[in-house]
Structure formats: C-alpha cells, structure tokens
Amino acid sequence: MADRPTQVNADSYRRRYMSLPRMITHWHQASEVAEATRPGGKVLEIGPGAGHTTWLMRQWGLDVTTLDFDESVKPDIIGDVTAIPCKDKAYDCVLAAEVLEHIPFPEFAKALAELGRICRGTVIVTLPAPFVGGSALLNFSGLNARGFFLGLPYWIAHKFDGQHYWELGKRGYGIRRIRRVIQEQGFRIAKEFRPAPSLFCYFFVLSATGTDDGR
C-alpha cells in the first residue's frame, strides 16, 4: 500500500458537507452501479466516505465491499487504489467516486489500470469538475427528471489544496486529455455525464471488457 497522508478527515462528511446536490450525486452513483450489475452482483466501492452510496447499493440488493487506505472510515479492505489487494476480475462493478483526484496525476493511469484489472464488467469513475454557471432539475409527473446546465468549465490552473492534486476541466486537465488516458488503459467510455443539479461532479461509465454490456 502506498504511504499517503490522510487528506479528508472522517468528520468532514457531516451535515455541512452533505449538501442537497451532493446527496443527489450519491443517488446517481448507486443508480449507475445498479444499472450495470445484476442483483447480488459483486461490487467494490473505493473511497466509501460516510457510506451513503454504500447503504443505497446494499439496500438495492448488491454485494458491496468497500476499500480505503484510511482506517478511520472503517472500510472492509484497507488498501491503495494504485495497488489494490484483490484478485484479477474479482468484481462485476467497481466504483471510484471522487477518489482519483486525491492522487497525483502521473498516477492516474496506474490507478485506472488497477480498476480494470480487478473488474470483469463496468467501472464507474466520478471526478470533480468545477462549473461556473447554473443548473436546473425539471421533474414532471410520469417522466424521468431532466437536468439542464448553462455555464463554462472552470478553466484556471489548479493548485493543490491539501486534498485535490488536480480537477477535470482545469487548465492542463481538459476532458480530451482525461478521455485519452482512460482509453489508453483499455476502457471503452460507455457513457459520460454531469448529474444535475451538481456543478462540481462528472461521471464516466466505463466498460472494462470492451463490450456494450459489462454484466
């Protein structure tokens, strides 16, 4: 396991951190995993945080194992995302939500390769992607809610803030570069989106097998 300093104290996941947009993001994380995995499917969640997504996935019938290098969040497995202590193709789906920005960018490809190594189906990665503008979530009876955005990426140089080494959309970390690194690790990008009303998060749903359906 890599020797990394703990960047996010467990107390940080309390009410002030858990805004409504962030809570909706947890629902999207669990929903994408459930969509990619049959009930009872084996899921590895890397960086469980306060456990909101973990709880949802387990309520929906998924067999979830959590991994983190920080013992204070009480993961099932203690380990580092760049050297995951799991067997090849051990999981149907792997979720790394708001995790990979916590490692230096030169290690991003190595971490992606590890996610692909342990997964036999779908890998879901979410990254911080600051957005200057606004969003709206429209909800009509009988229809799925739809989100709309108006604004621009936060195109400035990123400075390490004690937690994030880099962020999607900031100078030097454009989406084309991130897509290229993902694809160089053998993934096919099945879907990518920003979940409304979040102005901070971006999702990549990746096929670890090169097929349309990771199940």
PyMOL commands that place a pseudoatom at each C-alpha (Angstrom):
pseudoatom trace, name=CA, resn=MET, resi=1, chain=A, elem=C, hetatm=0, pos=[0.000, 0.000, 0.000]
pseudoatom trace, name=CA, resn=ALA, resi=2, chain=A, elem=C, hetatm=0, pos=[1.338, 3.435, -0.901]
pseudoatom trace, name=CA, resn=ASP, resi=3, chain=A, elem=C, hetatm=0, pos=[2.294, 5.676, 2.011]
pseudoatom trace, name=CA, resn=ARG, resi=4, chain=A, elem=C, hetatm=0, pos=[-0.203, 8.513, 1.582]
pseudoatom trace, name=CA, resn=PRO, resi=5, chain=A, elem=C, hetatm=0, pos=[-1.243, 11.153, 4.117]
pseudoatom trace, name=CA, resn=THR, resi=6, chain=A, elem=C, hetatm=0, pos=[-4.923, 11.154, 5.032]
pseudoatom trace, name=CA, resn=GLN, resi=7, chain=A, elem=C, hetatm=0, pos=[-6.453, 14.093, 3.168]
pseudoatom trace, name=CA, resn=VAL, resi=8, chain=A, elem=C, hetatm=0, pos=[-10.086, 14.023, 4.304]
pseudoatom trace, name=CA, resn=ASN, resi=9, chain=A, elem=C, hetatm=0, pos=[-10.863, 13.608, 7.988]
pseudoatom trace, name=CA, resn=ALA, resi=10, chain=A, elem=C, hetatm=0, pos=[-13.883, 11.382, 8.688]
pseudoatom trace, name=CA, resn=ASP, resi=11, chain=A, elem=C, hetatm=0, pos=[-15.555, 14.294, 10.497]
pseudoatom trace, name=CA, resn=SER, resi=12, chain=A, elem=C, hetatm=0, pos=[-15.650, 16.180, 7.174]
pseudoatom trace, name=CA, resn=TYR, resi=13, chain=A, elem=C, hetatm=0, pos=[-18.592, 14.081, 5.976]
pseudoatom trace, name=CA, resn=ARG, resi=14, chain=A, elem=C, hetatm=0, pos=[-21.042, 15.705, 8.373]
pseudoatom trace, name=CA, resn=ARG, resi=15, chain=A, elem=C, hetatm=0, pos=[-24.070, 17.852, 7.537]
pseudoatom trace, name=CA, resn=ARG, resi=16, chain=A, elem=C, hetatm=0, pos=[-22.328, 20.930, 6.106]
pseudoatom trace, name=CA, resn=TYR, resi=17, chain=A, elem=C, hetatm=0, pos=[-20.519, 18.729, 3.551]
pseudoatom trace, name=CA, resn=MET, resi=18, chain=A, elem=C, hetatm=0, pos=[-23.661, 16.813, 2.599]
pseudoatom trace, name=CA, resn=SER, resi=19, chain=A, elem=C, hetatm=0, pos=[-25.471, 19.446, 0.541]
pseudoatom trace, name=CA, resn=LEU, resi=20, chain=A, elem=C, hetatm=0, pos=[-28.579, 18.508, -1.456]
pseudoatom trace, name=CA, resn=PRO, resi=21, chain=A, elem=C, hetatm=0, pos=[-26.699, 18.403, -4.823]
pseudoatom trace, name=CA, resn=ARG, resi=22, chain=A, elem=C, hetatm=0, pos=[-24.047, 16.171, -3.258]
pseudoatom trace, name=CA, resn=MET, resi=23, chain=A, elem=C, hetatm=0, pos=[-26.680, 13.809, -1.858]
pseudoatom trace, name=CA, resn=ILE, resi=24, chain=A, elem=C, hetatm=0, pos=[-28.275, 13.578, -5.307]
pseudoatom trace, name=CA, resn=THR, resi=25, chain=A, elem=C, hetatm=0, pos=[-24.838, 12.666, -6.653]
pseudoatom trace, name=CA, resn=HIS, resi=26, chain=A, elem=C, hetatm=0, pos=[-24.746, 9.693, -4.258]
pseudoatom trace, name=CA, resn=TRP, resi=27, chain=A, elem=C, hetatm=0, pos=[-28.048, 8.504, -5.733]
pseudoatom trace, name=CA, resn=HIS, resi=28, chain=A, elem=C, hetatm=0, pos=[-26.569, 8.730, -9.244]
pseudoatom trace, name=CA, resn=GLN, resi=29, chain=A, elem=C, hetatm=0, pos=[-23.535, 6.713, -8.148]
pseudoatom trace, name=CA, resn=ALA, resi=30, chain=A, elem=C, hetatm=0, pos=[-25.672, 3.920, -6.717]
pseudoatom trace, name=CA, resn=SER, resi=31, chain=A, elem=C, hetatm=0, pos=[-28.062, 4.029, -9.673]
pseudoatom trace, name=CA, resn=GLU, resi=32, chain=A, elem=C, hetatm=0, pos=[-25.291, 3.633, -12.252]
pseudoatom trace, name=CA, resn=VAL, resi=33, chain=A, elem=C, hetatm=0, pos=[-23.845, 0.686, -10.337]
pseudoatom trace, name=CA, resn=ALA, resi=34, chain=A, elem=C, hetatm=0, pos=[-27.256, -0.967, -10.025]
pseudoatom trace, name=CA, resn=GLU, resi=35, chain=A, elem=C, hetatm=0, pos=[-27.914, -0.448, -13.735]
pseudoatom trace, name=CA, resn=ALA, resi=36, chain=A, elem=C, hetatm=0, pos=[-24.612, -2.124, -14.622]
pseudoatom trace, name=CA, resn=THR, resi=37, chain=A, elem=C, hetatm=0, pos=[-24.891, -5.019, -12.178]
pseudoatom trace, name=CA, resn=ARG, resi=38, chain=A, elem=C, hetatm=0, pos=[-27.422, -7.759, -11.546]
pseudoatom trace, name=CA, resn=PRO, resi=39, chain=A, elem=C, hetatm=0, pos=[-28.942, -8.099, -8.028]
pseudoatom trace, name=CA, resn=GLY, resi=40, chain=A, elem=C, hetatm=0, pos=[-26.405, -9.914, -5.893]
pseudoatom trace, name=CA, resn=GLY, resi=41, chain=A, elem=C, hetatm=0, pos=[-23.559, -8.712, -8.105]
pseudoatom trace, name=CA, resn=LYS, resi=42, chain=A, elem=C, hetatm=0, pos=[-20.168, -8.186, -6.506]
pseudoatom trace, name=CA, resn=VAL, resi=43, chain=A, elem=C, hetatm=0, pos=[-19.268, -4.503, -6.227]
pseudoatom trace, name=CA, resn=LEU, resi=44, chain=A, elem=C, hetatm=0, pos=[-16.099, -2.871, -4.940]
pseudoatom trace, name=CA, resn=GLU, resi=45, chain=A, elem=C, hetatm=0, pos=[-16.557, 0.716, -3.762]
pseudoatom trace, name=CA, resn=ILE, resi=46, chain=A, elem=C, hetatm=0, pos=[-13.283, 2.592, -3.419]
pseudoatom trace, name=CA, resn=GLY, resi=47, chain=A, elem=C, hetatm=0, pos=[-13.435, 5.536, -1.036]
pseudoatom trace, name=CA, resn=PRO, resi=48, chain=A, elem=C, hetatm=0, pos=[-16.803, 4.979, 0.706]
pseudoatom trace, name=CA, resn=GLY, resi=49, chain=A, elem=C, hetatm=0, pos=[-16.704, 8.258, 2.652]
pseudoatom trace, name=CA, resn=ALA, resi=50, chain=A, elem=C, hetatm=0, pos=[-19.661, 8.463, 5.028]
pseudoatom trace, name=CA, resn=GLY, resi=51, chain=A, elem=C, hetatm=0, pos=[-21.283, 5.386, 3.481]
pseudoatom trace, name=CA, resn=HIS, resi=52, chain=A, elem=C, hetatm=0, pos=[-24.342, 6.940, 1.826]
pseudoatom trace, name=CA, resn=THR, resi=53, chain=A, elem=C, hetatm=0, pos=[-23.732, 5.276, -1.539]
pseudoatom trace, name=CA, resn=THR, resi=54, chain=A, elem=C, hetatm=0, pos=[-22.752, 2.033, 0.177]
pseudoatom trace, name=CA, resn=TRP, resi=55, chain=A, elem=C, hetatm=0, pos=[-26.066, 1.960, 2.060]
pseudoatom trace, name=CA, resn=LEU, resi=56, chain=A, elem=C, hetatm=0, pos=[-28.104, 2.608, -1.082]
pseudoatom trace, name=CA, resn=MET, resi=57, chain=A, elem=C, hetatm=0, pos=[-26.357, -0.116, -3.084]
pseudoatom trace, name=CA, resn=ARG, resi=58, chain=A, elem=C, hetatm=0, pos=[-26.830, -2.664, -0.315]
pseudoatom trace, name=CA, resn=GLN, resi=59, chain=A, elem=C, hetatm=0, pos=[-30.495, -1.715, 0.003]
pseudoatom trace, name=CA, resn=TRP, resi=60, chain=A, elem=C, hetatm=0, pos=[-30.818, -2.429, -3.710]
pseudoatom trace, name=CA, resn=GLY, resi=61, chain=A, elem=C, hetatm=0, pos=[-29.500, -5.961, -3.309]
pseudoatom trace, name=CA, resn=LEU, resi=62, chain=A, elem=C, hetatm=0, pos=[-25.850, -5.581, -4.305]
pseudoatom trace, name=CA, resn=ASP, resi=63, chain=A, elem=C, hetatm=0, pos=[-22.976, -7.371, -2.585]
pseudoatom trace, name=CA, resn=VAL, resi=64, chain=A, elem=C, hetatm=0, pos=[-20.771, -4.364, -1.751]
pseudoatom trace, name=CA, resn=THR, resi=65, chain=A, elem=C, hetatm=0, pos=[-17.213, -4.443, -0.433]
pseudoatom trace, name=CA, resn=THR, resi=66, chain=A, elem=C, hetatm=0, pos=[-15.546, -1.145, 0.499]
pseudoatom trace, name=CA, resn=LEU, resi=67, chain=A, elem=C, hetatm=0, pos=[-11.872, -0.235, 0.193]
pseudoatom trace, name=CA, resn=ASP, resi=68, chain=A, elem=C, hetatm=0, pos=[-9.915, 2.726, 1.527]
pseudoatom trace, name=CA, resn=PHE, resi=69, chain=A, elem=C, hetatm=0, pos=[-6.389, 3.334, 2.785]
pseudoatom trace, name=CA, resn=ASP, resi=70, chain=A, elem=C, hetatm=0, pos=[-7.799, 5.357, 5.709]
pseudoatom trace, name=CA, resn=GLU, resi=71, chain=A, elem=C, hetatm=0, pos=[-8.775, 3.091, 8.605]
pseudoatom trace, name=CA, resn=SER, resi=72, chain=A, elem=C, hetatm=0, pos=[-10.957, 5.817, 10.170]
pseudoatom trace, name=CA, resn=VAL, resi=73, chain=A, elem=C, hetatm=0, pos=[-13.721, 5.314, 7.567]
pseudoatom trace, name=CA, resn=LYS, resi=74, chain=A, elem=C, hetatm=0, pos=[-13.823, 1.604, 8.548]
pseudoatom trace, name=CA, resn=PRO, resi=75, chain=A, elem=C, hetatm=0, pos=[-13.540, 0.019, 5.089]
pseudoatom trace, name=CA, resn=ASP, resi=76, chain=A, elem=C, hetatm=0, pos=[-13.851, -3.729, 4.563]
pseudoatom trace, name=CA, resn=ILE, resi=77, chain=A, elem=C, hetatm=0, pos=[-10.408, -3.736, 2.906]
pseudoatom trace, name=CA, resn=ILE, resi=78, chain=A, elem=C, hetatm=0, pos=[-7.517, -1.413, 3.677]
pseudoatom trace, name=CA, resn=GLY, resi=79, chain=A, elem=C, hetatm=0, pos=[-5.577, -0.683, 0.529]
pseudoatom trace, name=CA, resn=ASP, resi=80, chain=A, elem=C, hetatm=0, pos=[-4.446, 1.883, -2.026]
pseudoatom trace, name=CA, resn=VAL, resi=81, chain=A, elem=C, hetatm=0, pos=[-6.133, 2.495, -5.384]
pseudoatom trace, name=CA, resn=THR, resi=82, chain=A, elem=C, hetatm=0, pos=[-2.800, 2.186, -7.208]
pseudoatom trace, name=CA, resn=ALA, resi=83, chain=A, elem=C, hetatm=0, pos=[-2.110, -1.266, -5.698]
pseudoatom trace, name=CA, resn=ILE, resi=84, chain=A, elem=C, hetatm=0, pos=[-5.486, -2.853, -4.911]
pseudoatom trace, name=CA, resn=PRO, resi=85, chain=A, elem=C, hetatm=0, pos=[-5.114, -6.043, -2.820]
pseudoatom trace, name=CA, resn=CYS, resi=86, chain=A, elem=C, hetatm=0, pos=[-7.734, -8.001, -4.803]
pseudoatom trace, name=CA, resn=LYS, resi=87, chain=A, elem=C, hetatm=0, pos=[-7.579, -10.787, -7.388]
pseudoatom trace, name=CA, resn=ASP, resi=88, chain=A, elem=C, hetatm=0, pos=[-7.930, -10.191, -11.107]
pseudoatom trace, name=CA, resn=LYS, resi=89, chain=A, elem=C, hetatm=0, pos=[-11.539, -9.863, -12.345]
pseudoatom trace, name=CA, resn=ALA, resi=90, chain=A, elem=C, hetatm=0, pos=[-12.889, -10.281, -8.800]
pseudoatom trace, name=CA, resn=TYR, resi=91, chain=A, elem=C, hetatm=0, pos=[-15.798, -7.815, -9.146]
pseudoatom trace, name=CA, resn=ASP, resi=92, chain=A, elem=C, hetatm=0, pos=[-18.707, -7.253, -11.501]
pseudoatom trace, name=CA, resn=CYS, resi=93, chain=A, elem=C, hetatm=0, pos=[-18.553, -3.498, -10.977]
pseudoatom trace, name=CA, resn=VAL, resi=94, chain=A, elem=C, hetatm=0, pos=[-16.052, -1.101, -9.413]
pseudoatom trace, name=CA, resn=LEU, resi=95, chain=A, elem=C, hetatm=0, pos=[-16.985, 2.401, -8.212]
pseudoatom trace, name=CA, resn=ALA, resi=96, chain=A, elem=C, hetatm=0, pos=[-14.327, 5.064, -7.601]
pseudoatom trace, name=CA, resn=ALA, resi=97, chain=A, elem=C, hetatm=0, pos=[-16.289, 8.231, -6.848]
pseudoatom trace, name=CA, resn=GLU, resi=98, chain=A, elem=C, hetatm=0, pos=[-14.349, 11.404, -6.018]
pseudoatom trace, name=CA, resn=VAL, resi=99, chain=A, elem=C, hetatm=0, pos=[-11.195, 9.351, -5.437]
pseudoatom trace, name=CA, resn=LEU, resi=100, chain=A, elem=C, hetatm=0, pos=[-8.671, 9.654, -8.263]
pseudoatom trace, name=CA, resn=GLU, resi=101, chain=A, elem=C, hetatm=0, pos=[-8.168, 13.404, -7.881]
pseudoatom trace, name=CA, resn=HIS, resi=102, chain=A, elem=C, hetatm=0, pos=[-6.647, 12.616, -4.465]
pseudoatom trace, name=CA, resn=ILE, resi=103, chain=A, elem=C, hetatm=0, pos=[-3.578, 11.094, -6.118]
pseudoatom trace, name=CA, resn=PRO, resi=104, chain=A, elem=C, hetatm=0, pos=[-1.001, 12.947, -8.255]
pseudoatom trace, name=CA, resn=PHE, resi=105, chain=A, elem=C, hetatm=0, pos=[-1.979, 12.979, -11.932]
pseudoatom trace, name=CA, resn=PRO, resi=106, chain=A, elem=C, hetatm=0, pos=[1.040, 10.864, -13.033]
pseudoatom trace, name=CA, resn=GLU, resi=107, chain=A, elem=C, hetatm=0, pos=[-0.526, 8.021, -11.001]
pseudoatom trace, name=CA, resn=PHE, resi=108, chain=A, elem=C, hetatm=0, pos=[-3.959, 8.384, -12.650]
pseudoatom trace, name=CA, resn=ALA, resi=109, chain=A, elem=C, hetatm=0, pos=[-3.229, 5.862, -15.416]
pseudoatom trace, name=CA, resn=LYS, resi=110, chain=A, elem=C, hetatm=0, pos=[-1.805, 3.365, -12.925]
pseudoatom trace, name=CA, resn=ALA, resi=111, chain=A, elem=C, hetatm=0, pos=[-4.948, 3.595, -10.795]
pseudoatom trace, name=CA, resn=LEU, resi=112, chain=A, elem=C, hetatm=0, pos=[-7.179, 3.141, -13.849]
pseudoatom trace, name=CA, resn=ALA, resi=113, chain=A, elem=C, hetatm=0, pos=[-5.192, 0.056, -14.835]
pseudoatom trace, name=CA, resn=GLU, resi=114, chain=A, elem=C, hetatm=0, pos=[-5.793, -1.390, -11.363]
pseudoatom trace, name=CA, resn=LEU, resi=115, chain=A, elem=C, hetatm=0, pos=[-9.539, -0.734, -11.638]
pseudoatom trace, name=CA, resn=GLY, resi=116, chain=A, elem=C, hetatm=0, pos=[-9.591, -2.571, -14.960]
pseudoatom trace, name=CA, resn=ARG, resi=117, chain=A, elem=C, hetatm=0, pos=[-7.528, -5.441, -13.590]
pseudoatom trace, name=CA, resn=ILE, resi=118, chain=A, elem=C, hetatm=0, pos=[-9.909, -6.281, -10.753]
pseudoatom trace, name=CA, resn=CYS, resi=119, chain=A, elem=C, hetatm=0, pos=[-13.147, -5.668, -12.698]
pseudoatom trace, name=CA, resn=ARG, resi=120, chain=A, elem=C, hetatm=0, pos=[-14.838, -8.063, -15.119]
pseudoatom trace, name=CA, resn=GLY, resi=121, chain=A, elem=C, hetatm=0, pos=[-17.627, -5.676, -16.098]
pseudoatom trace, name=CA, resn=THR, resi=122, chain=A, elem=C, hetatm=0, pos=[-18.217, -1.955, -15.522]
pseudoatom trace, name=CA, resn=VAL, resi=123, chain=A, elem=C, hetatm=0, pos=[-16.016, 0.653, -13.869]
pseudoatom trace, name=CA, resn=ILE, resi=124, chain=A, elem=C, hetatm=0, pos=[-17.647, 3.908, -12.758]
pseudoatom trace, name=CA, resn=VAL, resi=125, chain=A, elem=C, hetatm=0, pos=[-15.386, 6.877, -12.097]
pseudoatom trace, name=CA, resn=THR, resi=126, chain=A, elem=C, hetatm=0, pos=[-16.533, 10.291, -10.943]
pseudoatom trace, name=CA, resn=LEU, resi=127, chain=A, elem=C, hetatm=0, pos=[-14.247, 13.318, -10.829]
pseudoatom trace, name=CA, resn=PRO, resi=128, chain=A, elem=C, hetatm=0, pos=[-14.589, 16.862, -9.546]
pseudoatom trace, name=CA, resn=ALA, resi=129, chain=A, elem=C, hetatm=0, pos=[-15.250, 19.165, -12.497]
pseudoatom trace, name=CA, resn=PRO, resi=130, chain=A, elem=C, hetatm=0, pos=[-15.977, 22.726, -11.312]
pseudoatom trace, name=CA, resn=PHE, resi=131, chain=A, elem=C, hetatm=0, pos=[-18.518, 24.535, -13.477]
pseudoatom trace, name=CA, resn=VAL, resi=132, chain=A, elem=C, hetatm=0, pos=[-19.193, 28.286, -13.475]
pseudoatom trace, name=CA, resn=GLY, resi=133, chain=A, elem=C, hetatm=0, pos=[-22.888, 28.830, -14.132]
pseudoatom trace, name=CA, resn=GLY, resi=134, chain=A, elem=C, hetatm=0, pos=[-26.164, 27.330, -13.042]
pseudoatom trace, name=CA, resn=SER, resi=135, chain=A, elem=C, hetatm=0, pos=[-28.276, 24.212, -13.355]
pseudoatom trace, name=CA, resn=ALA, resi=136, chain=A, elem=C, hetatm=0, pos=[-31.915, 23.216, -13.132]
pseudoatom trace, name=CA, resn=LEU, resi=137, chain=A, elem=C, hetatm=0, pos=[-33.563, 19.873, -12.455]
pseudoatom trace, name=CA, resn=LEU, resi=138, chain=A, elem=C, hetatm=0, pos=[-37.006, 19.544, -14.045]
pseudoatom trace, name=CA, resn=ASN, resi=139, chain=A, elem=C, hetatm=0, pos=[-39.336, 16.896, -12.721]
pseudoatom trace, name=CA, resn=PHE, resi=140, chain=A, elem=C, hetatm=0, pos=[-42.636, 16.166, -14.488]
pseudoatom trace, name=CA, resn=SER, resi=141, chain=A, elem=C, hetatm=0, pos=[-45.241, 13.655, -13.394]
pseudoatom trace, name=CA, resn=GLY, resi=142, chain=A, elem=C, hetatm=0, pos=[-44.760, 10.342, -15.178]
pseudoatom trace, name=CA, resn=LEU, resi=143, chain=A, elem=C, hetatm=0, pos=[-41.401, 11.288, -16.705]
pseudoatom trace, name=CA, resn=ASN, resi=144, chain=A, elem=C, hetatm=0, pos=[-37.805, 10.965, -15.615]
pseudoatom trace, name=CA, resn=ALA, resi=145, chain=A, elem=C, hetatm=0, pos=[-36.245, 14.097, -14.165]
pseudoatom trace, name=CA, resn=ARG, resi=146, chain=A, elem=C, hetatm=0, pos=[-34.053, 16.026, -16.624]
pseudoatom trace, name=CA, resn=GLY, resi=147, chain=A, elem=C, hetatm=0, pos=[-31.170, 18.310, -15.817]
pseudoatom trace, name=CA, resn=PHE, resi=148, chain=A, elem=C, hetatm=0, pos=[-30.046, 21.409, -17.719]
pseudoatom trace, name=CA, resn=PHE, resi=149, chain=A, elem=C, hetatm=0, pos=[-26.811, 23.399, -17.418]
pseudoatom trace, name=CA, resn=LEU, resi=150, chain=A, elem=C, hetatm=0, pos=[-25.731, 26.861, -18.519]
pseudoatom trace, name=CA, resn=GLY, resi=151, chain=A, elem=C, hetatm=0, pos=[-22.159, 27.965, -17.992]
pseudoatom trace, name=CA, resn=LEU, resi=152, chain=A, elem=C, hetatm=0, pos=[-18.497, 27.223, -18.650]
pseudoatom trace, name=CA, resn=PRO, resi=153, chain=A, elem=C, hetatm=0, pos=[-15.770, 24.955, -17.224]
pseudoatom trace, name=CA, resn=TYR, resi=154, chain=A, elem=C, hetatm=0, pos=[-13.608, 26.484, -14.513]
pseudoatom trace, name=CA, resn=TRP, resi=155, chain=A, elem=C, hetatm=0, pos=[-10.574, 26.968, -16.812]
pseudoatom trace, name=CA, resn=ILE, resi=156, chain=A, elem=C, hetatm=0, pos=[-7.890, 28.062, -14.358]
pseudoatom trace, name=CA, resn=ALA, resi=157, chain=A, elem=C, hetatm=0, pos=[-4.677, 26.473, -13.141]
pseudoatom trace, name=CA, resn=HIS, resi=158, chain=A, elem=C, hetatm=0, pos=[-5.241, 24.068, -10.270]
pseudoatom trace, name=CA, resn=LYS, resi=159, chain=A, elem=C, hetatm=0, pos=[-3.316, 24.431, -7.003]
pseudoatom trace, name=CA, resn=PHE, resi=160, chain=A, elem=C, hetatm=0, pos=[-3.071, 21.539, -4.553]
pseudoatom trace, name=CA, resn=ASP, resi=161, chain=A, elem=C, hetatm=0, pos=[-5.414, 22.403, -1.673]
pseudoatom trace, name=CA, resn=GLY, resi=162, chain=A, elem=C, hetatm=0, pos=[-4.391, 19.620, 0.673]
pseudoatom trace, name=CA, resn=GLN, resi=163, chain=A, elem=C, hetatm=0, pos=[-6.909, 17.247, -0.909]
pseudoatom trace, name=CA, resn=HIS, resi=164, chain=A, elem=C, hetatm=0, pos=[-7.139, 17.507, -4.710]
pseudoatom trace, name=CA, resn=TYR, resi=165, chain=A, elem=C, hetatm=0, pos=[-3.994, 17.253, -6.822]
pseudoatom trace, name=CA, resn=TRP, resi=166, chain=A, elem=C, hetatm=0, pos=[-5.969, 18.036, -9.992]
pseudoatom trace, name=CA, resn=GLU, resi=167, chain=A, elem=C, hetatm=0, pos=[-9.542, 18.525, -11.216]
pseudoatom trace, name=CA, resn=LEU, resi=168, chain=A, elem=C, hetatm=0, pos=[-11.259, 17.826, -14.525]
pseudoatom trace, name=CA, resn=GLY, resi=169, chain=A, elem=C, hetatm=0, pos=[-11.704, 20.915, -16.689]
pseudoatom trace, name=CA, resn=LYS, resi=170, chain=A, elem=C, hetatm=0, pos=[-8.990, 22.977, -15.088]
pseudoatom trace, name=CA, resn=ARG, resi=171, chain=A, elem=C, hetatm=0, pos=[-6.015, 24.089, -17.170]
pseudoatom trace, name=CA, resn=GLY, resi=172, chain=A, elem=C, hetatm=0, pos=[-3.970, 21.096, -18.281]
pseudoatom trace, name=CA, resn=TYR, resi=173, chain=A, elem=C, hetatm=0, pos=[-6.699, 18.612, -17.369]
pseudoatom trace, name=CA, resn=GLY, resi=174, chain=A, elem=C, hetatm=0, pos=[-9.172, 19.082, -20.190]
pseudoatom trace, name=CA, resn=ILE, resi=175, chain=A, elem=C, hetatm=0, pos=[-11.745, 16.435, -20.908]
pseudoatom trace, name=CA, resn=ARG, resi=176, chain=A, elem=C, hetatm=0, pos=[-9.997, 15.300, -24.103]
pseudoatom trace, name=CA, resn=ARG, resi=177, chain=A, elem=C, hetatm=0, pos=[-6.841, 14.523, -22.149]
pseudoatom trace, name=CA, resn=ILE, resi=178, chain=A, elem=C, hetatm=0, pos=[-8.772, 12.591, -19.500]
pseudoatom trace, name=CA, resn=ARG, resi=179, chain=A, elem=C, hetatm=0, pos=[-10.660, 10.606, -22.149]
pseudoatom trace, name=CA, resn=ARG, resi=180, chain=A, elem=C, hetatm=0, pos=[-7.380, 9.737, -23.853]
pseudoatom trace, name=CA, resn=VAL, resi=181, chain=A, elem=C, hetatm=0, pos=[-5.801, 8.440, -20.637]
pseudoatom trace, name=CA, resn=ILE, resi=182, chain=A, elem=C, hetatm=0, pos=[-8.915, 6.370, -19.894]
pseudoatom trace, name=CA, resn=GLN, resi=183, chain=A, elem=C, hetatm=0, pos=[-8.933, 4.831, -23.370]
pseudoatom trace, name=CA, resn=GLU, resi=184, chain=A, elem=C, hetatm=0, pos=[-5.195, 4.124, -23.267]
pseudoatom trace, name=CA, resn=GLN, resi=185, chain=A, elem=C, hetatm=0, pos=[-5.886, 1.813, -20.304]
pseudoatom trace, name=CA, resn=GLY, resi=186, chain=A, elem=C, hetatm=0, pos=[-8.156, -0.324, -22.493]
pseudoatom trace, name=CA, resn=PHE, resi=187, chain=A, elem=C, hetatm=0, pos=[-11.534, 1.066, -21.440]
pseudoatom trace, name=CA, resn=ARG, resi=188, chain=A, elem=C, hetatm=0, pos=[-14.425, 1.966, -23.683]
pseudoatom trace, name=CA, resn=ILE, resi=189, chain=A, elem=C, hetatm=0, pos=[-16.371, 5.007, -22.453]
pseudoatom trace, name=CA, resn=ALA, resi=190, chain=A, elem=C, hetatm=0, pos=[-19.969, 3.771, -22.477]
pseudoatom trace, name=CA, resn=LYS, resi=191, chain=A, elem=C, hetatm=0, pos=[-21.434, 6.958, -21.028]
pseudoatom trace, name=CA, resn=GLU, resi=192, chain=A, elem=C, hetatm=0, pos=[-20.359, 10.250, -19.519]
pseudoatom trace, name=CA, resn=PHE, resi=193, chain=A, elem=C, hetatm=0, pos=[-22.449, 12.996, -17.958]
pseudoatom trace, name=CA, resn=ARG, resi=194, chain=A, elem=C, hetatm=0, pos=[-22.762, 15.704, -15.319]
pseudoatom trace, name=CA, resn=PRO, resi=195, chain=A, elem=C, hetatm=0, pos=[-25.621, 14.881, -12.915]
pseudoatom trace, name=CA, resn=ALA, resi=196, chain=A, elem=C, hetatm=0, pos=[-27.981, 17.809, -12.321]
pseudoatom trace, name=CA, resn=PRO, resi=197, chain=A, elem=C, hetatm=0, pos=[-28.036, 19.815, -10.166]
pseudoatom trace, name=CA, resn=SER, resi=198, chain=A, elem=C, hetatm=0, pos=[-24.353, 19.215, -9.379]
pseudoatom trace, name=CA, resn=LEU, resi=199, chain=A, elem=C, hetatm=0, pos=[-21.980, 21.929, -10.570]
pseudoatom trace, name=CA, resn=PHE, resi=200, chain=A, elem=C, hetatm=0, pos=[-18.928, 20.055, -9.326]
pseudoatom trace, name=CA, resn=CYS, resi=201, chain=A, elem=C, hetatm=0, pos=[-19.024, 16.412, -10.451]
pseudoatom trace, name=CA, resn=TYR, resi=202, chain=A, elem=C, hetatm=0, pos=[-18.640, 14.473, -13.726]
pseudoatom trace, name=CA, resn=PHE, resi=203, chain=A, elem=C, hetatm=0, pos=[-19.311, 10.769, -14.364]
pseudoatom trace, name=CA, resn=PHE, resi=204, chain=A, elem=C, hetatm=0, pos=[-17.540, 8.275, -16.618]
pseudoatom trace, name=CA, resn=VAL, resi=205, chain=A, elem=C, hetatm=0, pos=[-19.163, 4.851, -17.045]
pseudoatom trace, name=CA, resn=LEU, resi=206, chain=A, elem=C, hetatm=0, pos=[-16.511, 2.542, -18.494]
pseudoatom trace, name=CA, resn=SER, resi=207, chain=A, elem=C, hetatm=0, pos=[-16.607, -0.921, -19.976]
pseudoatom trace, name=CA, resn=ALA, resi=208, chain=A, elem=C, hetatm=0, pos=[-13.718, -2.975, -18.605]
pseudoatom trace, name=CA, resn=THR, resi=209, chain=A, elem=C, hetatm=0, pos=[-14.388, -5.714, -21.149]
pseudoatom trace, name=CA, resn=GLY, resi=210, chain=A, elem=C, hetatm=0, pos=[-14.705, -3.650, -24.322]
pseudoatom trace, name=CA, resn=THR, resi=211, chain=A, elem=C, hetatm=0, pos=[-18.358, -4.689, -24.768]
pseudoatom trace, name=CA, resn=ASP, resi=212, chain=A, elem=C, hetatm=0, pos=[-21.537, -2.664, -24.572]
pseudoatom trace, name=CA, resn=ASP, resi=213, chain=A, elem=C, hetatm=0, pos=[-22.779, -4.558, -21.521]
pseudoatom trace, name=CA, resn=GLY, resi=214, chain=A, elem=C, hetatm=0, pos=[-20.496, -5.177, -18.579]
pseudoatom trace, name=CA, resn=ARG, resi=215, chain=A, elem=C, hetatm=0, pos=[-22.884, -7.643, -16.910]
for i in range(1, 215): cmd.bond("trace and resi %d" % i, "trace and resi %d" % (i + 1))
show_as sticks, trace
zoom trace
